[in-house]
Amino acid sequence: MSRTASTYLVAAIVLFSPRLDAQQAAAVGHWEGSFSGPNGPVAVQVDLSVNAQGTLVGMLAAGEVQGVPVANLAVEDRVVRFDIPSASARFSGTLAADDQSIAGEFVNQAGAAPSVLTRTGEARVAAPIKSARVGGEFEGSWNGILEVDGRKKRLVLKMVNQPDGSSVGTIISLDDGSIELPVTVAQNGRTLRVEVKLNGGVYVSNLTDSNELDGTYTESGIEFPLTFHR
């Protein structure tokens, strides 16, 4: 994208998204780069866009992992920062004067990996993952607590039927930056199967007479009891 084109794009974003300042709007777009991983270079893509509420949001793809939400996204003094809770990592980089690159580093427990992200176009906003329609007894928001290694994580499972006869599901971990992950849902009678594509997690439950989802969450072969309630 040329500098002139990106300038017009920034102006349009600021005009129609009054909550964003010029710096935040300059970060909107599709960015590509790489960093050095333990097994060699890892290609990374970052999409920064504006949601329906006029807030700057981001998604990341690295290697074969797609659709990773970022948290705590901020642009201050031309420094772009965001966390990647699912990978216990973060990124910080400086937006170039021409708004065409971000030079920074990805940081996790293993250390820091320098990376330069280059703007290659407009943000690619992925369409919601759709599943078959669910019964009214399942639709809505459910709250549960997942205990892992003595740590309790508050979860919110949401299922919303769509006008086209499909449904859209998400799961939110309130204790991990309130990141909202897309899930697929499949109902078979009073049994519900939820799959988290990002990490391969699967939750299978039954709707009880007391209106609870009583089941088991499995990730990497390890099973955890998990119950959701209204």
N, C-alpha and C positions, 0 to 999 in steps of 0.2 A: 504494500500500500504506500503511495507517495505521501510526502509530508503534507502537501496541499489537501489531499483527500482526507488524511487523518485529522487535519485541522478542522475541516467542515464537519467531520463526524463528532469530534469533541464538542463543537458548538451546538450541534443538534442534540447531543446527550444532555448537555447542561440546560438547554432550553426546555426540553420535555421532561427532565428529571431534576426538578429544582432542589432536591435534597443533596445532590452531588455538587461538589465544587469542581473547579477546572482540573485540579490535580487528580482527583478520583476519576473524572471522566476520561482523562488522558490514559489511564491504565486499562480502560475497557478494550477488549479485543481478544484475539486468539494468539497465544504465544508458544513458541517451540524452542527447545534447546536440549541439553543433555548434561549429565553429571557422571563422574566416575564412581561406579559401584564396586563391590568386592569381586564381581565376576566380569568386570569390564564396563564400557560405557552404557548408560541407561538413558534412552530417549524419554523426554518428558514434554507434555503439552499442558498448558494452563489456559483456561477460558475464564475471563473476568467479564461479567455482564451485570445488567441492572434488572432486578426482579420487579414483580408487579407492584411492590410497595415503594419502588424508587430507591432501593438499597443496593449497594455494590456487593455482589456475591461471586464465588469462584468455585470451579471444578478442576480437578487435576487428573491426568492420565500419565502413568509411568510404566514403561514396558508393556506387559500384558494386562496390567490392572487399569481399569477404566472407571470413569465416573466417581472419583474420590472427592467428596466435598471438603472444602477448606473452611477454617474457622478464624475468627478474630482478624478478618481482612481489613487492612487499613492502608491509607496512602497519606503520608505526612512528610512535608519537606522533600517531596519527590522520592521518598523511600517507600517501597511497596513491601508490606509484611503480611504473612499469614501463617497459621498453624495447620498442620496435617495430623489431627488427633488419632486417626486410625493407624498411623505409622509412627506416632510419638516423635514427630519431626516438625520443623518449621523452616520457613524461607524468609530471607530479607535481601532486598536488592534495590539499587538506585536506578530510577527511570532516567534514560538519557535525555539530553536537551531537545533532541528531535522526536522524542516519544516513540522511537522505533526499537528500543532494546532496554532490557533490565539486567544489569550486571550485579550478581550477588552470590549467595550460597545457600544450599540446603544443609540443615544441621539436624543430626539425631544423636543417639547415645554413642555411636561409633566415631563421631567426629563431624567435620565440616567438608562439604564437597562444592567447590566453586562451580558456578553455572552462569551462562549468559542466555537469557530468553529473548528471542527475536520476534517481533510482531509479524504475523503472516496473513492477517486478515481480520474479519469481524469475528466476534465470539460465536462459538458453535454451541448453542444451547440444546442439550439433548432432550428429546421428547420423553415424557413420563413413561415408565415401564407399565404396561397395562396387563391385567389379568382378567379372567372371566368374572362376571358379576357375582357378588356374594349376597347371601340372604340378609334381610333386614336385621336378623338377630345377631349378625356379625358386624354389620356396618357401623362405623363410628370410631370413637377413641377408647382405647383400653390402657390401663396403667398396671405396671408390674415391677418387680424388683429381682434382678439377676445377681446372685452372689457368686463371685469368682475370687478364689484365693483370699477369702475373708473380707473382700471389698464388695460393698453393695452398690449396684448401679440401678438407678431409676430409669425405667424405659416407658415409652409411650408408643403403642402400636395403633396406627390409623388406617382405616379402610374406607374408601369413598367410592360409591358407584357413580358411573359416568353416564351422560345422556345416550351414548352410543352402545350401551349395554355391557360395557367393560367395567373394570374397577381399577383403582390406583391405590397402592399400599405403600406406606413408609413406616420406618421405626426410628425413634429419636432416643438418644442416650442423654438424659438431662445432666449427667455428671461428666460427660466428655464433650463439653462445648455445645451441647444441644444440637449436634449434627444430625440432620435428617437424611437417612439412607433409604434409597428405593428398595422395595421388596416385591416379590411376586407372591400372590396368595391363591390358594386352591381349596375350595370347600367341597367336601363329600359328606352330605348329610350333616351330622353334628361334629364332624372332624374337620379341622383346619390345618393346612400346611403352609408355612411361611418360609420363603427362601431369601436369604440376604446374598445377592450375587457378588457383592464386593469381597466378602471373606469366606464364602461357601457355607455359612451358617444355616442351619435348618431348624425350624421350630414346628413341632407337631403337637396338637392339642385337641381336646374334646370340650365341647360346650356342656357344662354341668347344669343340673337342675337349679342350682343357686346362681346361675348366670355368670359363671367364671370360665375362663379358658385355662384348663388345667393340663399341662403338658411338659415336654422336655425340649430344651434347646441343645443342639449338638454342633460343635465346631472342632475341627481337627481331630475327630474321633472321640472327643471328651463330651460327656453328657452332663447337663445341669438342669435341675428341676426349675420350672418357671411357670408362674400362674399370673394371668392378667385378670383384672376386674374393671368394672365401669367406674 
